[in-house]
Amino acid sequence: MTRIVIGSEKGGYLLTGDSGGWSVEGPLFPGWKVTAFGRDNGMHLAAVASNWFGVGIHRSEDLVNWEPIDRPPAWPEDSDRKMEQLWRFHHDGKRLWAGVAHAGLFTSTDAGVTWNPVDGLNEHHTRPDWEPGLGGLTAHRILTAGNQVWVAISAVGVFRSDDGGATWSPKNDGVPPVDSPENGPRPEVGYCVHGLAQDAENPMTIWRQDHRGVFRTTDGGDSWVRIENGLPANFGFVMWRDHGSGRMFTVPLESDENRVPVDGRLRVYLSDDRGETWWVAGTGWPDAPQFSGVLRGAFDGDGEGRFVFGTTGGRVWITNDNGETWECLEASFPRIGAVSLL
């Protein structure tokens, strides 16, 4: 049996099933937006957000009984920054990391009970120049390898730390800034990275879905090159690397101005050659026009050939054979922003 947790604009949902059918439990956290899921030492974590009550984190051992923590990540009371949403959990084997908006990074060493700010990034000298994208000023992707840490911030760029988070440097050479021409000046910040994926065997190789295209680095972000051959558009939010097969997945959207599948054809694209070429992943895609996109946190895989994603229209798609055949589940949900395959 497969279990999937869905985070939506109107609560969370737990799906359990297989090709024979699915059961749905929920909503979890009714009245709250569910924004991210994580794991630490056998504990499940769910991040929630409310326009009225702020940000919260709930923990559970069984996905049924959830308890809120007393002190989620927070800015100092005298700060002009607002804690709007927790965008991402990431566990590196020692610490639990959380990326938040207004953009910032926090860590926990007790499975999410207490949190400390990562001041080297949060107070970076470029911070006065950080500007939000359409989704806000968000720290939404975290990658780690030993003492190296990468963080993606929209619409600021990728930062890398080589000393466990003490100091940070922007890593965006080769990517056009959002508001500059392709061959224009290269400021330190002003890059709208949408998604990152990392090679588990060679963590200096990272793939990037950006506001301005699809890129790859083989030197940890020191330089980036375009890899868009076969894609119908270079805009989108998803960038996924399967640690089992090495397959790459992305979901192209038409453009910044029209964030829907190209020509109304919802398709996942895959690459088996590290992003050099891309093509439609498998079969099962609808013939009828589809105008719902896929957000950065709404795609997940288990490393064993199973992948799942949710759309802004509330539909859930799954494949159990490494992307060769896809199925849309019957249930429909509110706008989906987070998916975790358990």
HUURBEL-V550436 format. One record per residue. N is the residue number from 1. RES is the residue in one small letter. PSI is psi in whole degrees, -180 to 180 (999 if undefined). BURIAL is 1 if it has 9 or more other C-alpha atoms within 8 Angstrom, else 0. Layout:
{{N & RES & PSI & BURIAL} {N & RES & PSI & BURIAL}}
//
This chain:
{{1 & m & 146 & 0} {2 & t & 141 & 1} {3 & r & 136 & 1} {4 & i & 133 & 1} {5 & v & 136 & 1} {6 & i & 130 & 1} {7 & g & 126 & 1} {8 & s & 178 & 1} {9 & e & -18 & 1} {10 & k & 56 & 1} {11 & g & 179 & 1} {12 & g & 161 & 1} {13 & y & 144 & 1} {14 & l & 121 & 1} {15 & l & 134 & 1} {16 & t & 130 & 1} {17 & g & -163 & 1} {18 & d & -160 & 0} {19 & s & -17 & 0} {20 & g & -10 & 0} {21 & g & 165 & 0} {22 & w & 143 & 1} {23 & s & 151 & 0} {24 & v & 128 & 0} {25 & e & 138 & 0} {26 & g & -178 & 0} {27 & p & 142 & 1} {28 & l & 142 & 0} {29 & f & 53 & 1} {30 & p & 139 & 0} {31 & g & -7 & 0} {32 & w & 149 & 1} {33 & k & 128 & 1} {34 & v & 119 & 1} {35 & t & -20 & 1} {36 & a & 153 & 1} {37 & f & 152 & 1} {38 & g & 174 & 1} {39 & r & 145 & 1} {40 & d & 119 & 1} {41 & n & 45 & 0} {42 & g & -2 & 0} {43 & m & 131 & 1} {44 & h & 142 & 1} {45 & l & 142 & 1} {46 & a & 130 & 1} {47 & a & 136 & 1} {48 & v & 160 & 1} {49 & a & 148 & 1} {50 & s & 143 & 1} {51 & n & -22 & 0} {52 & w & -40 & 0} {53 & f & -2 & 0} {54 & g & -146 & 1} {55 & v & 142 & 1} {56 & g & 162 & 1} {57 & i & 131 & 1} {58 & h & 147 & 1} {59 & r & 148 & 1} {60 & s & 146 & 1} {61 & e & -19 & 1} {62 & d & 6 & 0} {63 & l & 8 & 0} {64 & v & -50 & 0} {65 & n & 118 & 0} {66 & w & 142 & 1} {67 & e & 134 & 0} {68 & p & 147 & 0} {69 & i & 158 & 1} {70 & d & -31 & 0} {71 & r & 82 & 0} {72 & p & 171 & 1} {73 & p & 139 & 1} {74 & a & 146 & 0} {75 & w & 155 & 0} {76 & p & 151 & 0} {77 & e & -30 & 0} {78 & d & 8 & 0} {79 & s & 150 & 0} {80 & d & 4 & 0} {81 & r & 143 & 0} {82 & k & 133 & 0} {83 & m & 98 & 1} {84 & e & -37 & 1} {85 & q & 145 & 1} {86 & l & 121 & 1} {87 & w & -27 & 1} {88 & r & 135 & 1} {89 & f & 146 & 1} {90 & h & 129 & 1} {91 & h & 129 & 1} {92 & d & 11 & 1} {93 & g & -19 & 0} {94 & k & -45 & 0} {95 & r & 152 & 1} {96 & l & 128 & 1} {97 & w & 151 & 1} {98 & a & 130 & 1} {99 & g & 136 & 1} {100 & v & 172 & 1} {101 & a & 139 & 1} {102 & h & 146 & 1} {103 & a & 128 & 1} {104 & g & 169 & 1} {105 & l & 136 & 1} {106 & f & 156 & 1} {107 & t & 155 & 1} {108 & s & 141 & 1} {109 & t & 10 & 1} {110 & d & 43 & 0} {111 & a & 35 & 1} {112 & g & 9 & 1} {113 & v & -43 & 1} {114 & t & 156 & 1} {115 & w & 146 & 1} {116 & n & 140 & 0} {117 & p & 149 & 1} {118 & v & 90 & 1} {119 & d & -29 & 0} {120 & g & -36 & 1} {121 & l & -46 & 1} {122 & n & -29 & 1} {123 & e & 29 & 0} {124 & h & 148 & 1} {125 & h & -19 & 0} {126 & t & -4 & 0} {127 & r & -39 & 0} {128 & p & -20 & 0} {129 & d & 2 & 0} {130 & w & 130 & 1} {131 & e & 145 & 1} {132 & p & 154 & 1} {133 & g & -166 & 1} {134 & l & -33 & 0} {135 & g & 6 & 0} {136 & g & -174 & 1} {137 & l & 98 & 1} {138 & t & 135 & 1} {139 & a & 105 & 1} {140 & h & -5 & 1} {141 & r & 137 & 1} {142 & i & 127 & 1} {143 & l & 147 & 1} {144 & t & 152 & 1} {145 & a & 103 & 0} {146 & g & -127 & 0} {147 & n & -1 & 1} {148 & q & 138 & 1} {149 & v & 135 & 1} {150 & w & 139 & 1} {151 & v & 135 & 1} {152 & a & 129 & 1} {153 & i & 126 & 1} {154 & s & 134 & 1} {155 & a & 69 & 1} {156 & v & -50 & 1} {157 & g & -169 & 1} {158 & v & 135 & 1} {159 & f & 148 & 1} {160 & r & 138 & 1} {161 & s & 137 & 1} {162 & d & 6 & 1} {163 & d & 39 & 0} {164 & g & 13 & 1} {165 & g & 2 & 1} {166 & a & -47 & 1} {167 & t & 155 & 1} {168 & w & 149 & 1} {169 & s & 140 & 0} {170 & p & 142 & 1} {171 & k & 84 & 1} {172 & n & 15 & 1} {173 & d & 124 & 1} {174 & g & -12 & 0} {175 & v & 130 & 1} {176 & p & 138 & 1} {177 & p & 160 & 1} {178 & v & -45 & 1} {179 & d & 24 & 0} {180 & s & 156 & 1} {181 & p & 164 & 0} {182 & e & -43 & 0} {183 & n & 27 & 0} {184 & g & -171 & 0} {185 & p & 155 & 0} {186 & r & 91 & 0} {187 & p & 171 & 0} {188 & e & -39 & 0} {189 & v & 171 & 1} {190 & g & 25 & 1} {191 & y & 134 & 1} {192 & c & 83 & 1} {193 & v & 134 & 1} {194 & h & -32 & 1} {195 & g & 151 & 1} {196 & l & 148 & 1} {197 & a & 148 & 1} {198 & q & 146 & 1} {199 & d & 117 & 1} {200 & a & -33 & 0} {201 & e & -29 & 0} {202 & n & 83 & 0} {203 & p & -10 & 1} {204 & m & -10 & 1} {205 & t & 120 & 1} {206 & i & 140 & 1} {207 & w & 147 & 1} {208 & r & 120 & 1} {209 & q & 118 & 1} {210 & d & 163 & 1} {211 & h & -30 & 1} {212 & r & 10 & 1} {213 & g & -170 & 1} {214 & v & 131 & 1} {215 & f & 163 & 1} {216 & r & 145 & 1} {217 & t & 145 & 1} {218 & t & 7 & 1} {219 & d & 33 & 0} {220 & g & 15 & 1} {221 & g & -2 & 1} {222 & d & -31 & 1} {223 & s & 148 & 1} {224 & w & 145 & 1} {225 & v & 151 & 1} {226 & r & 144 & 0} {227 & i & 82 & 1} {228 & e & 10 & 1} {229 & n & 117 & 0} {230 & g & -13 & 0} {231 & l & 138 & 1} {232 & p & -16 & 0} {233 & a & 156 & 1} {234 & n & 10 & 1} {235 & f & 150 & 1} {236 & g & -174 & 1} {237 & f & -25 & 1} {238 & v & 134 & 1} {239 & m & 115 & 1} {240 & w & 133 & 1} {241 & r & 121 & 1} {242 & d & 121 & 1} {243 & h & -21 & 1} {244 & g & -58 & 0} {245 & s & -18 & 1} {246 & g & 2 & 1} {247 & r & 146 & 1} {248 & m & 145 & 1} {249 & f & 141 & 1} {250 & t & 163 & 1} {251 & v & 96 & 1} {252 & p & 141 & 1} {253 & l & 158 & 1} {254 & e & -50 & 1} {255 & s & 172 & 1} {256 & d & -41 & 0} {257 & e & -23 & 0} {258 & n & 85 & 0} {259 & r & 65 & 1} {260 & v & 163 & 1} {261 & p & 144 & 1} {262 & v & 125 & 1} {263 & d & 24 & 0} {264 & g & 18 & 1} {265 & r & 98 & 1} {266 & l & 119 & 1} {267 & r & 141 & 1} {268 & v & 138 & 1} {269 & y & 144 & 1} {270 & l & 161 & 1} {271 & s & 137 & 1} {272 & d & 5 & 1} {273 & d & 41 & 0} {274 & r & 27 & 1} {275 & g & 2 & 1} {276 & e & -40 & 1} {277 & t & 152 & 1} {278 & w & 150 & 1} {279 & w & 166 & 1} {280 & v & 133 & 0} {281 & a & 105 & 1} {282 & g & -153 & 0} {283 & t & 175 & 0} {284 & g & 0 & 0} {285 & w & 147 & 0} {286 & p & 147 & 0} {287 & d & -32 & 0} {288 & a & 146 & 0} {289 & p & 140 & 1} {290 & q & 129 & 1} {291 & f & 33 & 1} {292 & s & 135 & 1} {293 & g & -175 & 1} {294 & v & 126 & 1} {295 & l & 168 & 1} {296 & r & -31 & 1} {297 & g & 8 & 1} {298 & a & 26 & 1} {299 & f & 135 & 1} {300 & d & 158 & 1} {301 & g & 162 & 1} {302 & d & 4 & 1} {303 & g & 4 & 1} {304 & e & 24 & 0} {305 & g & 3 & 1} {306 & r & 130 & 1} {307 & f & 152 & 1} {308 & v & 145 & 1} {309 & f & 156 & 1} {310 & g & 153 & 1} {311 & t & 165 & 1} {312 & t & -16 & 1} {313 & g & 2 & 1} {314 & g & 13 & 1} {315 & r & 151 & 1} {316 & v & 130 & 1} {317 & w & 144 & 1} {318 & i & 148 & 1} {319 & t & 141 & 1} {320 & n & 3 & 1} {321 & d & 44 & 0} {322 & n & 30 & 1} {323 & g & 11 & 1} {324 & e & -37 & 1} {325 & t & 141 & 1} {326 & w & 146 & 1} {327 & e & 136 & 1} {328 & c & 123 & 0} {329 & l & 155 & 1} {330 & e & -35 & 0} {331 & a & 148 & 0} {332 & s & 140 & 0} {333 & f & 170 & 1} {334 & p & 174 & 1} {335 & r & 124 & 1} {336 & i & 128 & 1} {337 & g & -15 & 1} {338 & a & 137 & 1} {339 & v & 136 & 1} {340 & s & 127 & 1} {341 & l & 120 & 1} {342 & l & 999 & 0}}
//
